[in-house]
């Protein structure tokens, strides 16, 4: 298993003490120094959904294309961001600079699935898990 899947954090969301994610386990640097850990995959996917929606709703960010979102989410300092952008855009079925809406459930799911695939090398979660995560929003 990968770190993200083990942590029930398939988006590999960094731990930040300011964020109090629903279902987040207490931070323990000895277990996981960098990333959040969650009670279940549903909570980790829910956090990913919330984060992606925040990228669009936060007036300071206003990220509305796959390119903008992934440049923020997976910066070139740590990632092959251009490959990441291309992969996720193909997953959604849009051009990299097309305006997308994370309010659209299908777009949100495809965006999250692409991120999970890129972060973990696989996307092992069923539609039911995504639905349960979405219902917790």
N, CA, C and O atoms as CSV, one atom per row, in Angstrom:
chain,resi,resn,atom,element,x,y,z
A,1,UNK,N,N,0.835,-1.181,0.000
A,1,UNK,CA,C,0.000,0.000,0.000
A,1,UNK,C,C,0.886,1.253,0.000
A,1,UNK,O,O,2.053,1.212,0.390
A,2,UNK,N,N,0.315,2.328,-0.435
A,2,UNK,CA,C,1.055,3.580,-0.440
A,2,UNK,C,C,0.764,4.351,0.844
A,2,UNK,O,O,-0.178,4.048,1.577
A,3,UNK,N,N,1.573,5.321,1.082
A,3,UNK,CA,C,1.431,6.157,2.276
A,3,UNK,C,C,0.044,6.802,2.339
A,3,UNK,O,O,-0.601,6.787,3.388
A,4,UNK,N,N,-0.415,7.368,1.217
A,4,UNK,CA,C,-1.720,8.024,1.182
A,4,UNK,C,C,-2.858,7.065,1.485
A,4,UNK,O,O,-3.797,7.418,2.198
A,5,UNK,N,N,-2.781,5.868,0.955
A,5,UNK,CA,C,-3.826,4.870,1.194
A,5,UNK,C,C,-3.735,4.372,2.638
A,5,UNK,O,O,-4.760,4.217,3.302
A,6,UNK,N,N,-2.530,4.123,3.125
A,6,UNK,CA,C,-2.346,3.702,4.522
A,6,UNK,C,C,-2.908,4.737,5.500
A,6,UNK,O,O,-3.506,4.377,6.513
A,7,UNK,N,N,-2.717,6.001,5.197
A,7,UNK,CA,C,-3.164,7.089,6.075
A,7,UNK,C,C,-4.641,7.431,5.881
A,7,UNK,O,O,-5.165,8.310,6.565
A,8,UNK,N,N,-5.324,6.740,4.949
A,8,UNK,CA,C,-6.699,7.099,4.549
A,8,UNK,C,C,-6.736,8.552,4.077
A,8,UNK,O,O,-7.730,9.254,4.265
A,9,UNK,N,N,-5.657,8.984,3.473
A,9,UNK,CA,C,-5.487,10.341,2.958
A,9,UNK,C,C,-4.967,10.221,1.528
A,9,UNK,O,O,-3.823,10.579,1.250
A,10,UNK,N,N,-5.810,9.716,0.615
A,10,UNK,CA,C,-5.307,9.429,-0.729
A,10,UNK,C,C,-4.928,10.657,-1.546
A,10,UNK,O,O,-4.310,10.530,-2.602
A,11,UNK,N,N,-5.289,11.835,-1.072
A,11,UNK,CA,C,-4.844,13.065,-1.724
A,11,UNK,C,C,-3.530,13.568,-1.167
A,11,UNK,O,O,-3.000,14.573,-1.641
A,12,UNK,N,N,-2.994,12.882,-0.164
A,12,UNK,CA,C,-1.756,13.304,0.504
A,12,UNK,C,C,-1.823,14.770,0.932
A,12,UNK,O,O,-0.945,15.570,0.611
A,13,UNK,N,N,-2.874,15.094,1.653
A,13,UNK,CA,C,-3.049,16.453,2.167
A,13,UNK,C,C,-2.071,16.649,3.325
A,13,UNK,O,O,-2.028,15.853,4.264
A,14,UNK,N,N,-1.284,17.729,3.237
A,14,UNK,CA,C,-0.320,18.048,4.289
A,14,UNK,C,C,-1.041,18.369,5.598
A,14,UNK,O,O,-2.116,18.969,5.601
A,15,UNK,N,N,-0.433,17.962,6.694
A,15,UNK,CA,C,-0.958,18.323,8.004
A,15,UNK,C,C,-0.719,19.807,8.235
A,15,UNK,O,O,0.368,20.321,7.969
A,16,UNK,N,N,-1.738,20.484,8.730
A,16,UNK,CA,C,-1.636,21.882,9.132
A,16,UNK,C,C,-2.482,22.017,10.387
A,16,UNK,O,O,-3.679,21.731,10.345
A,17,UNK,N,N,-1.901,22.445,11.502
A,17,UNK,CA,C,-2.670,22.507,12.749
A,17,UNK,C,C,-3.887,23.432,12.668
A,17,UNK,O,O,-4.803,23.318,13.482
A,18,UNK,N,N,-3.903,24.335,11.706
A,18,UNK,CA,C,-5.045,25.233,11.537
A,18,UNK,C,C,-6.273,24.469,11.031
A,18,UNK,O,O,-7.405,24.796,11.386
A,19,UNK,N,N,-6.040,23.461,10.210
A,19,UNK,CA,C,-7.147,22.693,9.643
A,19,UNK,C,C,-7.606,21.632,10.633
A,19,UNK,O,O,-6.801,20.859,11.151
A,20,UNK,N,N,-8.874,21.607,10.881
A,20,UNK,CA,C,-9.487,20.609,11.762
A,20,UNK,C,C,-10.462,19.792,10.911
A,20,UNK,O,O,-11.677,19.969,10.998
A,21,UNK,N,N,-9.912,18.899,10.090
A,21,UNK,CA,C,-10.732,18.111,9.179
A,21,UNK,C,C,-11.625,17.132,9.947
A,21,UNK,O,O,-11.202,16.542,10.941
A,22,UNK,N,N,-12.832,16.973,9.486
A,22,UNK,CA,C,-13.728,15.956,10.029
A,22,UNK,C,C,-13.075,14.582,9.854
A,22,UNK,O,O,-12.616,14.250,8.761
A,23,UNK,N,N,-13.033,13.795,10.908
A,23,UNK,CA,C,-12.467,12.451,10.825
A,23,UNK,C,C,-10.957,12.386,10.861
A,23,UNK,O,O,-10.377,11.317,10.666
A,24,UNK,N,N,-10.306,13.520,11.107
A,24,UNK,CA,C,-8.841,13.536,11.150
A,24,UNK,C,C,-8.352,12.937,12.466
A,24,UNK,O,O,-8.877,13.248,13.536
A,25,UNK,N,N,-7.352,12.086,12.374
A,25,UNK,CA,C,-6.732,11.513,13.567
A,25,UNK,C,C,-5.725,12.509,14.147
A,25,UNK,O,O,-5.213,13.364,13.424
A,26,UNK,N,N,-5.438,12.405,15.444
A,26,UNK,CA,C,-4.438,13.304,16.043
A,26,UNK,C,C,-3.099,13.185,15.320
A,26,UNK,O,O,-2.673,12.099,14.925
A,27,UNK,N,N,-2.460,14.326,15.163
A,27,UNK,CA,C,-1.156,14.331,14.484
A,27,UNK,C,C,-0.110,13.714,15.402
A,27,UNK,O,O,-0.004,14.076,16.574
A,28,UNK,N,N,0.655,12.786,14.862
A,28,UNK,CA,C,1.735,12.141,15.594
A,28,UNK,C,C,2.943,12.086,14.666
A,28,UNK,O,O,2.978,11.294,13.724
A,29,UNK,N,N,3.931,12.934,14.940
A,29,UNK,CA,C,5.124,13.015,14.091
A,29,UNK,C,C,5.875,11.690,14.003
A,29,UNK,O,O,6.594,11.453,13.033
A,30,UNK,N,N,5.720,10.835,14.993
A,30,UNK,CA,C,6.397,9.538,14.971
A,30,UNK,C,C,5.754,8.562,13.998
A,30,UNK,O,O,6.424,7.687,13.451
A,31,UNK,N,N,4.458,8.715,13.787
A,31,UNK,CA,C,3.738,7.848,12.853
A,31,UNK,C,C,3.793,8.434,11.442
A,31,UNK,O,O,4.112,7.739,10.477
A,32,UNK,N,N,3.478,9.714,11.344
A,32,UNK,CA,C,3.416,10.394,10.044
A,32,UNK,C,C,3.831,11.846,10.245
A,32,UNK,O,O,3.041,12.650,10.739
A,33,UNK,N,N,5.061,12.195,9.869
A,33,UNK,CA,C,5.545,13.547,10.134
A,33,UNK,C,C,4.923,14.640,9.262
A,33,UNK,O,O,4.858,15.793,9.689
A,34,UNK,N,N,4.466,14.309,8.059
A,34,UNK,CA,C,4.058,15.364,7.132
A,34,UNK,C,C,2.557,15.425,6.851
A,34,UNK,O,O,1.973,16.509,6.841
A,35,UNK,N,N,1.940,14.288,6.626
A,35,UNK,CA,C,0.574,14.270,6.109
A,35,UNK,C,C,-0.476,14.006,7.188
A,35,UNK,O,O,-0.183,13.453,8.248
A,36,UNK,N,N,-1.714,14.422,6.880
A,36,UNK,CA,C,-2.859,14.100,7.742
A,36,UNK,C,C,-3.125,12.608,7.692
A,36,UNK,O,O,-2.780,11.924,6.729
A,37,UNK,N,N,-3.746,12.124,8.754
A,37,UNK,CA,C,-4.261,10.759,8.791
A,37,UNK,C,C,-5.745,10.852,9.138
A,37,UNK,O,O,-6.159,11.710,9.918
A,38,UNK,N,N,-6.536,9.957,8.550
A,38,UNK,CA,C,-7.977,9.985,8.769
A,38,UNK,C,C,-8.481,8.638,9.254
A,38,UNK,O,O,-7.821,7.614,9.077
A,39,UNK,N,N,-9.673,8.649,9.875
A,39,UNK,CA,C,-10.311,7.433,10.393
A,39,UNK,C,C,-10.630,6.436,9.290
A,39,UNK,O,O,-10.556,5.225,9.499
A,40,UNK,N,N,-10.985,6.948,8.115
A,40,UNK,CA,C,-11.348,6.078,6.993
A,40,UNK,C,C,-11.101,6.832,5.692
A,40,UNK,O,O,-10.911,8.048,5.686
A,41,UNK,N,N,-11.108,6.091,4.599
A,41,UNK,CA,C,-10.910,6.699,3.278
A,41,UNK,C,C,-11.982,7.740,2.980
A,41,UNK,O,O,-11.700,8.756,2.343
A,42,UNK,N,N,-13.206,7.497,3.434
A,42,UNK,CA,C,-14.286,8.463,3.180
A,42,UNK,C,C,-13.936,9.842,3.740
A,42,UNK,O,O,-14.181,10.861,3.093
A,43,UNK,N,N,-13.368,9.870,4.936
A,43,UNK,CA,C,-12.993,11.161,5.526
A,43,UNK,C,C,-11.846,11.819,4.758
A,43,UNK,O,O,-11.838,13.036,4.571
A,44,UNK,N,N,-10.885,11.020,4.318
A,44,UNK,CA,C,-9.777,11.574,3.541
A,44,UNK,C,C,-10.231,12.106,2.194
A,44,UNK,O,O,-9.760,13.151,1.745
A,45,UNK,N,N,-11.141,11.395,1.547
A,45,UNK,CA,C,-11.669,11.851,0.252
A,45,UNK,C,C,-12.550,13.071,0.457
A,45,UNK,O,O,-12.529,13.992,-0.359
A,46,UNK,N,N,-13.325,13.092,1.536
A,46,UNK,CA,C,-14.133,14.272,1.853
A,46,UNK,C,C,-13.238,15.503,2.003
A,46,UNK,O,O,-13.551,16.568,1.471
A,47,UNK,N,N,-12.121,15.357,2.732
A,47,UNK,CA,C,-11.195,16.480,2.907
A,47,UNK,C,C,-10.661,16.947,1.556
A,47,UNK,O,O,-10.525,18.148,1.321
A,48,UNK,N,N,-10.360,16.008,0.676
A,48,UNK,CA,C,-9.901,16.370,-0.663
A,48,UNK,C,C,-10.981,17.146,-1.408
A,48,UNK,O,O,-10.687,18.163,-2.036
A,49,UNK,N,N,-12.218,16.682,-1.348
A,49,UNK,CA,C,-13.333,17.409,-1.977
A,49,UNK,C,C,-13.422,18.828,-1.428
A,49,UNK,O,O,-13.533,19.786,-2.193
A,50,UNK,N,N,-13.374,18.965,-0.096
A,50,UNK,CA,C,-13.481,20.286,0.530
A,50,UNK,C,C,-12.348,21.204,0.078
A,50,UNK,O,O,-12.570,22.376,-0.224
A,51,UNK,N,N,-11.141,20.664,0.037
A,51,UNK,CA,C,-9.986,21.447,-0.374
A,51,UNK,C,C,-10.140,21.920,-1.825
A,51,UNK,O,O,-9.881,23.085,-2.130
A,52,UNK,N,N,-10.558,21.024,-2.710
A,52,UNK,CA,C,-10.726,21.388,-4.119
A,52,UNK,C,C,-11.831,22.422,-4.298
A,52,UNK,O,O,-11.710,23.322,-5.128
A,53,UNK,N,N,-12.884,22.300,-3.541
A,53,UNK,CA,C,-13.950,23.309,-3.616
A,53,UNK,C,C,-13.469,24.646,-3.066
A,53,UNK,O,O,-13.847,25.700,-3.578
A,54,UNK,N,N,-12.640,24.611,-2.031
A,54,UNK,CA,C,-12.100,25.839,-1.464
A,54,UNK,C,C,-11.216,26.576,-2.475
A,54,UNK,O,O,-11.184,27.806,-2.499
A,55,UNK,N,N,-10.512,25.828,-3.293
A,55,UNK,CA,C,-9.664,26.463,-4.311
A,55,UNK,C,C,-10.479,27.376,-5.224
A,55,UNK,O,O,-9.945,28.351,-5.755
A,56,UNK,N,N,-11.745,27.078,-5.412
A,56,UNK,CA,C,-12.587,27.903,-6.265
A,56,UNK,C,C,-13.380,28.937,-5.479
A,56,UNK,O,O,-13.605,30.040,-5.977
A,57,UNK,N,N,-13.804,28.614,-4.275
A,57,UNK,CA,C,-14.667,29.525,-3.521
A,57,UNK,C,C,-13.896,30.587,-2.743
A,57,UNK,O,O,-14.454,31.638,-2.425
A,58,UNK,N,N,-12.643,30.338,-2.433
A,58,UNK,CA,C,-11.838,31.298,-1.682
A,58,UNK,C,C,-11.505,32.483,-2.581
A,58,UNK,O,O,-10.850,32.310,-3.609
A,59,UNK,N,N,-11.950,33.691,-2.208
A,59,UNK,CA,C,-11.708,34.864,-3.050
A,59,UNK,C,C,-10.227,35.145,-3.322
A,59,UNK,O,O,-9.887,35.771,-4.326
A,60,UNK,N,N,-9.360,34.688,-2.440
A,60,UNK,CA,C,-7.922,34.905,-2.635
A,60,UNK,C,C,-7.318,33.935,-3.643
A,60,UNK,O,O,-6.226,34.183,-4.154
A,61,UNK,N,N,-8.017,32.821,-3.940
A,61,UNK,CA,C,-7.466,31.806,-4.834
A,61,UNK,C,C,-8.121,31.844,-6.214
A,61,UNK,O,O,-7.449,32.090,-7.216
A,62,UNK,N,N,-9.427,31.600,-6.265
A,62,UNK,CA,C,-10.169,31.630,-7.532
A,62,UNK,C,C,-9.499,30.779,-8.617
A,62,UNK,O,O,-9.184,31.281,-9.696
A,63,UNK,N,N,-9.286,29.506,-8.331
A,63,UNK,CA,C,-8.634,28.587,-9.271
A,63,UNK,C,C,-9.720,27.834,-10.049
A,63,UNK,O,O,-10.472,27.053,-9.465
A,64,UNK,N,N,-9.804,28.065,-11.349
A,64,UNK,CA,C,-10.934,27.538,-12.118
A,64,UNK,C,C,-10.551,26.648,-13.300
A,64,UNK,O,O,-11.420,26.281,-14.091
A,65,UNK,N,N,-9.302,26.301,-13.436
A,65,UNK,CA,C,-8.902,25.365,-14.492
A,65,UNK,C,C,-8.051,24.267,-13.868
A,65,UNK,O,O,-7.518,24.421,-12.769
A,66,UNK,N,N,-7.937,23.172,-14.580
A,66,UNK,CA,C,-7.091,22.082,-14.089
A,66,UNK,C,C,-5.667,22.595,-13.901
A,66,UNK,O,O,-5.025,22.280,-12.899
A,67,UNK,N,N,-5.172,23.373,-14.843
A,67,UNK,CA,C,-3.806,23.900,-14.723
A,67,UNK,C,C,-3.647,24.703,-13.425
A,67,UNK,O,O,-2.684,24.500,-12.686
A,68,UNK,N,N,-4.577,25.602,-13.151
A,68,UNK,CA,C,-4.481,26.428,-11.945
A,68,UNK,C,C,-4.567,25.583,-10.681
A,68,UNK,O,O,-3.791,25.776,-9.745
A,69,UNK,N,N,-5.506,24.652,-10.655
A,69,UNK,CA,C,-5.713,23.819,-9.475
A,69,UNK,C,C,-4.495,22.941,-9.199
A,69,UNK,O,O,-4.013,22.890,-8.068
A,70,UNK,N,N,-4.005,22.265,-10.204
A,70,UNK,CA,C,-2.881,21.335,-9.993
A,70,UNK,C,C,-1.580,22.081,-9.741
A,70,UNK,O,O,-0.741,21.592,-8.984
A,71,UNK,N,N,-1.382,23.244,-10.346
A,71,UNK,CA,C,-0.185,24.033,-10.027
A,71,UNK,C,C,-0.147,24.379,-8.544
A,71,UNK,O,O,0.926,24.422,-7.942
A,72,UNK,N,N,-1.302,24.623,-7.960
A,72,UNK,CA,C,-1.390,24.909,-6.521
A,72,UNK,C,C,-1.251,23.614,-5.714
A,72,UNK,O,O,-0.523,23.566,-4.722
A,73,UNK,N,N,-1.951,22.577,-6.146
A,73,UNK,CA,C,-2.024,21.327,-5.395
A,73,UNK,C,C,-0.713,20.547,-5.426
A,73,UNK,O,O,-0.280,20.001,-4.412
A,74,UNK,N,N,-0.096,20.503,-6.585
A,74,UNK,CA,C,1.113,19.688,-6.785
A,74,UNK,C,C,2.193,20.539,-7.452
A,74,UNK,O,O,2.479,20.356,-8.635
A,75,UNK,N,N,2.791,21.464,-6.709
A,75,UNK,CA,C,3.738,22.413,-7.303
A,75,UNK,C,C,4.966,21.734,-7.912
A,75,UNK,O,O,5.366,20.652,-7.482
A,76,UNK,N,N,5.556,22.382,-8.918
A,76,UNK,CA,C,6.710,21.812,-9.615
A,76,UNK,C,C,7.912,21.521,-8.733
A,76,UNK,O,O,8.778,20.734,-9.115
A,77,UNK,N,N,7.981,22.134,-7.574
A,77,UNK,CA,C,9.088,21.869,-6.651
A,77,UNK,C,C,9.135,20.391,-6.266
A,77,UNK,O,O,10.215,19.843,-6.048
A,78,UNK,N,N,7.963,19.736,-6.179
A,78,UNK,CA,C,7.876,18.348,-5.725
A,78,UNK,C,C,7.387,17.381,-6.787
A,78,UNK,O,O,7.505,16.169,-6.606
A,79,UNK,N,N,6.847,17.870,-7.879
A,79,UNK,CA,C,6.121,17.020,-8.825
A,79,UNK,C,C,6.471,17.326,-10.274
A,79,UNK,O,O,7.003,18.387,-10.598
A,80,UNK,N,N,6.154,16.358,-11.141
A,80,UNK,CA,C,6.143,16.619,-12.578
A,80,UNK,C,C,4.758,17.201,-12.850
A,80,UNK,O,O,3.854,16.509,-13.320
A,81,UNK,N,N,4.620,18.472,-12.548
A,81,UNK,CA,C,3.313,19.122,-12.539
A,81,UNK,C,C,2.666,19.113,-13.910
A,81,UNK,O,O,1.452,18.928,-14.006
A,82,UNK,N,N,3.421,19.303,-14.958
A,82,UNK,CA,C,2.820,19.329,-16.298
A,82,UNK,C,C,2.208,17.971,-16.639
A,82,UNK,O,O,1.110,17.912,-17.193
A,83,UNK,N,N,2.897,16.891,-16.318
A,83,UNK,CA,C,2.343,15.552,-16.548
A,83,UNK,C,C,1.089,15.340,-15.697
A,83,UNK,O,O,0.101,14.774,-16.165
A,84,UNK,N,N,1.137,15.791,-14.467
A,84,UNK,CA,C,0.019,15.710,-13.532
A,84,UNK,C,C,-1.193,16.450,-14.119
A,84,UNK,O,O,-2.302,15.915,-14.135
A,85,UNK,N,N,-0.976,17.667,-14.595
A,85,UNK,CA,C,-2.040,18.485,-15.186
A,85,UNK,C,C,-2.663,17.765,-16.376
A,85,UNK,O,O,-3.886,17.667,-16.474
A,86,UNK,N,N,-1.835,17.268,-17.268
A,86,UNK,CA,C,-2.329,16.574,-18.465
A,86,UNK,C,C,-3.166,15.358,-18.080
A,86,UNK,O,O,-4.243,15.140,-18.634
A,87,UNK,N,N,-2.672,14.574,-17.135
A,87,UNK,CA,C,-3.375,13.365,-16.719
A,87,UNK,C,C,-4.753,13.697,-16.145
A,87,UNK,O,O,-5.750,13.081,-16.521
A,88,UNK,N,N,-4.805,14.660,-15.246
A,88,UNK,CA,C,-6.062,15.008,-14.594
A,88,UNK,C,C,-7.046,15.611,-15.594
A,88,UNK,O,O,-8.238,15.305,-15.551
A,89,UNK,N,N,-6.557,16.459,-16.487
A,89,UNK,CA,C,-7.447,17.038,-17.511
A,89,UNK,C,C,-8.051,15.942,-18.385
A,89,UNK,O,O,-9.239,15.984,-18.705
A,90,UNK,N,N,-7.241,14.971,-18.769
A,90,UNK,CA,C,-7.754,13.844,-19.563
A,90,UNK,C,C,-8.792,13.052,-18.774
A,90,UNK,O,O,-9.798,12.613,-19.333
A,91,UNK,N,N,-8.554,12.872,-17.497
A,91,UNK,CA,C,-9.494,12.142,-16.636
A,91,UNK,C,C,-10.851,12.843,-16.603
A,91,UNK,O,O,-11.896,12.194,-16.640
A,92,UNK,N,N,-10.823,14.168,-16.533
A,92,UNK,CA,C,-12.062,14.942,-16.501
A,92,UNK,C,C,-12.674,15.045,-17.899
A,92,UNK,O,O,-13.893,15.129,-18.049
A,93,UNK,N,N,-11.805,15.038,-18.928
A,93,UNK,CA,C,-12.276,15.173,-20.300
A,93,UNK,C,C,-12.359,16.614,-20.762
A,93,UNK,O,O,-13.247,16.982,-21.532
A,94,UNK,N,N,-11.417,17.435,-20.280
A,94,UNK,CA,C,-11.377,18.852,-20.654
A,94,UNK,C,C,-9.957,19.241,-21.033
A,94,UNK,O,O,-9.010,18.501,-20.766
A,95,UNK,N,N,-9.811,20.402,-21.656
A,95,UNK,CA,C,-8.472,20.931,-21.894
A,95,UNK,C,C,-7.929,21.469,-20.577
A,95,UNK,O,O,-8.696,21.775,-19.663
A,96,UNK,N,N,-6.633,21.582,-20.482
A,96,UNK,CA,C,-5.994,21.959,-19.222
A,96,UNK,C,C,-6.377,23.354,-18.752
A,96,UNK,O,O,-6.328,23.638,-17.555
A,97,UNK,N,N,-6.757,24.228,-19.680
A,97,UNK,CA,C,-7.096,25.601,-19.322
A,97,UNK,C,C,-8.596,25.887,-19.354
A,97,UNK,O,O,-9.014,27.028,-19.154
A,98,UNK,N,N,-9.405,24.861,-19.604
A,98,UNK,CA,C,-10.861,25.044,-19.608
A,98,UNK,C,C,-11.341,25.370,-18.197
A,98,UNK,O,O,-10.788,24.876,-17.214
A,99,UNK,N,N,-12.357,26.193,-18.109
A,99,UNK,CA,C,-12.971,26.492,-16.822
A,99,UNK,C,C,-13.786,25.279,-16.376
A,99,UNK,O,O,-14.618,24.761,-17.121
A,100,UNK,N,N,-13.526,24.842,-15.146
A,100,UNK,CA,C,-14.287,23.730,-14.572
A,100,UNK,C,C,-14.937,24.205,-13.281
A,100,UNK,O,O,-14.567,25.243,-12.732
A,101,UNK,N,N,-15.898,23.443,-12.806
A,101,UNK,CA,C,-16.560,23.770,-11.551
A,101,UNK,C,C,-16.533,22.563,-10.627
A,101,UNK,O,O,-17.020,21.488,-10.977
A,102,UNK,N,N,-15.964,22.749,-9.452
A,102,UNK,CA,C,-15.953,21.679,-8.468
A,102,UNK,C,C,-17.310,21.556,-7.764
A,102,UNK,O,O,-17.496,20.686,-6.914
A,103,UNK,N,N,-18.245,22.424,-8.121
A,103,UNK,CA,C,-19.624,22.267,-7.651
A,103,UNK,C,C,-20.333,21.170,-8.443
A,103,UNK,O,O,-21.327,20.606,-7.984
A,104,UNK,N,N,-19.814,20.874,-9.634
A,104,UNK,CA,C,-20.345,19.790,-10.453
A,104,UNK,C,C,-19.784,18.477,-9.900
A,104,UNK,O,O,-18.576,18.244,-9.931
A,105,UNK,N,N,-20.668,17.637,-9.399
A,105,UNK,CA,C,-20.257,16.391,-8.740
A,105,UNK,C,C,-19.402,15.518,-9.646
A,105,UNK,O,O,-18.412,14.948,-9.188
A,106,UNK,N,N,-19.759,15.399,-10.918
A,106,UNK,CA,C,-18.984,14.562,-11.838
A,106,UNK,C,C,-17.578,15.102,-12.034
A,106,UNK,O,O,-16.616,14.334,-12.074
A,107,UNK,N,N,-17.454,16.406,-12.156
A,107,UNK,CA,C,-16.138,17.040,-12.286
A,107,UNK,C,C,-15.333,16.833,-11.009
A,107,UNK,O,O,-14.157,16.473,-11.062
A,108,UNK,N,N,-15.966,17.059,-9.865
A,108,UNK,CA,C,-15.284,16.892,-8.577
A,108,UNK,C,C,-14.771,15.470,-8.412
A,108,UNK,O,O,-13.632,15.266,-7.991
A,109,UNK,N,N,-15.597,14.490,-8.737
A,109,UNK,CA,C,-15.190,13.093,-8.610
A,109,UNK,C,C,-14.026,12.782,-9.554
A,109,UNK,O,O,-13.047,12.162,-9.141
A,110,UNK,N,N,-14.124,13.205,-10.806
A,110,UNK,CA,C,-13.061,12.919,-11.775
A,110,UNK,C,C,-11.760,13.612,-11.379
A,110,UNK,O,O,-10.684,13.031,-11.514
A,111,UNK,N,N,-11.850,14.839,-10.895
A,111,UNK,CA,C,-10.674,15.578,-10.436
A,111,UNK,C,C,-10.017,14.843,-9.262
A,111,UNK,O,O,-8.801,14.653,-9.245
A,112,UNK,N,N,-10.818,14.440,-8.297
A,112,UNK,CA,C,-10.291,13.720,-7.131
A,112,UNK,C,C,-9.700,12.367,-7.536
A,112,UNK,O,O,-8.648,11.976,-7.031
A,113,UNK,N,N,-10.367,11.655,-8.438
A,113,UNK,CA,C,-9.842,10.367,-8.905
A,113,UNK,C,C,-8.492,10.533,-9.584
A,113,UNK,O,O,-7.581,9.735,-9.365
A,114,UNK,N,N,-8.362,11.566,-10.405
A,114,UNK,CA,C,-7.086,11.827,-11.070
A,114,UNK,C,C,-5.983,12.145,-10.080
A,114,UNK,O,O,-4.857,11.668,-10.218
A,115,UNK,N,N,-6.310,12.953,-9.079
A,115,UNK,CA,C,-5.327,13.295,-8.041
A,115,UNK,C,C,-4.920,12.048,-7.260
A,115,UNK,O,O,-3.736,11.833,-7.003
A,116,UNK,N,N,-5.888,11.237,-6.886
A,116,UNK,CA,C,-5.585,10.015,-6.134
A,116,UNK,C,C,-4.683,9.095,-6.956
A,116,UNK,O,O,-3.732,8.519,-6.426
A,117,UNK,N,N,-4.977,8.956,-8.241
A,117,UNK,CA,C,-4.153,8.118,-9.125
A,117,UNK,C,C,-2.717,8.651,-9.184
A,117,UNK,O,O,-1.761,7.882,-9.084
A,118,UNK,N,N,-2.576,9.950,-9.344
A,118,UNK,CA,C,-1.233,10.533,-9.444
A,118,UNK,C,C,-0.484,10.449,-8.108
A,118,UNK,O,O,0.726,10.226,-8.093
A,119,UNK,N,N,-1.181,10.624,-7.010
A,119,UNK,CA,C,-0.534,10.610,-5.701
A,119,UNK,C,C,-0.137,9.210,-5.240
A,119,UNK,O,O,0.827,9.052,-4.492
A,120,UNK,N,N,-0.882,8.186,-5.688
A,120,UNK,CA,C,-0.683,6.836,-5.165
A,120,UNK,C,C,-0.306,5.798,-6.209
A,120,UNK,O,O,-0.009,4.654,-5.865
A,121,UNK,N,N,-0.314,6.180,-7.472
A,121,UNK,CA,C,-0.026,5.219,-8.530
A,121,UNK,C,C,-1.207,4.323,-8.853
A,121,UNK,O,O,-1.121,3.463,-9.730
A,122,UNK,N,N,-2.312,4.524,-8.144
A,122,UNK,CA,C,-3.545,3.774,-8.386
A,122,UNK,C,C,-4.689,4.530,-7.722
A,122,UNK,O,O,-4.485,5.387,-6.862
A,123,UNK,N,N,-5.899,4.180,-8.151
A,123,UNK,CA,C,-7.102,4.752,-7.557
A,123,UNK,C,C,-7.989,3.569,-7.188
A,123,UNK,O,O,-8.777,3.107,-8.014
A,124,UNK,N,N,-7.871,3.070,-5.954
A,124,UNK,CA,C,-8.530,1.820,-5.575
A,124,UNK,C,C,-9.951,1.954,-5.030
A,124,UNK,O,O,-10.559,0.947,-4.666
A,125,UNK,N,N,-10.493,3.170,-4.964
A,125,UNK,CA,C,-11.752,3.374,-4.262
A,125,UNK,C,C,-12.963,3.231,-5.177
A,125,UNK,O,O,-12.954,3.666,-6.329
A,126,UNK,N,N,-13.997,2.614,-4.635
A,126,UNK,CA,C,-15.235,2.381,-5.374
A,126,UNK,C,C,-16.073,3.657,-5.452
A,126,UNK,O,O,-15.846,4.621,-4.720
A,127,UNK,N,N,-17.035,3.631,-6.351
A,127,UNK,CA,C,-17.989,4.737,-6.447
A,127,UNK,C,C,-18.734,4.925,-5.130
A,127,UNK,O,O,-19.052,6.053,-4.753
A,128,UNK,N,N,-19.016,3.824,-4.429
A,128,UNK,CA,C,-19.722,3.907,-3.142
A,128,UNK,C,C,-18.937,4.716,-2.116
A,128,UNK,O,O,-19.519,5.498,-1.364
A,129,UNK,N,N,-17.630,4.534,-2.083
A,129,UNK,CA,C,-16.800,5.291,-1.139
A,129,UNK,C,C,-16.834,6.775,-1.494
A,129,UNK,O,O,-16.929,7.629,-0.611
A,130,UNK,N,N,-16.757,7.075,-2.780
A,130,UNK,CA,C,-16.844,8.481,-3.208
A,130,UNK,C,C,-18.197,9.072,-2.842
A,130,UNK,O,O,-18.273,10.214,-2.390
A,131,UNK,N,N,-19.249,8.315,-3.031
A,131,UNK,CA,C,-20.595,8.784,-2.696
A,131,UNK,C,C,-20.725,9.045,-1.198
A,131,UNK,O,O,-21.290,10.063,-0.799
A,132,UNK,N,N,-20.218,8.152,-0.374
A,132,UNK,CA,C,-20.283,8.345,1.072
A,132,UNK,C,C,-19.483,9.586,1.496
A,132,UNK,O,O,-19.917,10.339,2.368
A,133,UNK,N,N,-18.325,9.793,0.880
A,133,UNK,CA,C,-17.521,10.982,1.173
A,133,UNK,C,C,-18.280,12.237,0.762
A,133,UNK,O,O,-18.285,13.232,1.486
A,134,UNK,N,N,-18.914,12.187,-0.389
A,134,UNK,CA,C,-19.655,13.346,-0.900
A,134,UNK,C,C,-20.848,13.667,0.008
A,134,UNK,O,O,-21.154,14.837,0.233
A,135,UNK,N,N,-21.508,12.656,0.519
A,135,UNK,CA,C,-22.662,12.867,1.399
A,135,UNK,C,C,-22.269,13.553,2.700
A,135,UNK,O,O,-23.121,14.147,3.360
A,136,UNK,N,N,-21.006,13.484,3.080
A,136,UNK,CA,C,-20.533,14.119,4.307
A,136,UNK,C,C,-20.177,15.588,4.114
A,136,UNK,O,O,-19.862,16.272,5.087
A,137,UNK,N,N,-20.220,16.089,2.876
A,137,UNK,CA,C,-19.874,17.494,2.643
A,137,UNK,C,C,-20.863,18.418,3.332
A,137,UNK,O,O,-20.731,19.639,3.246
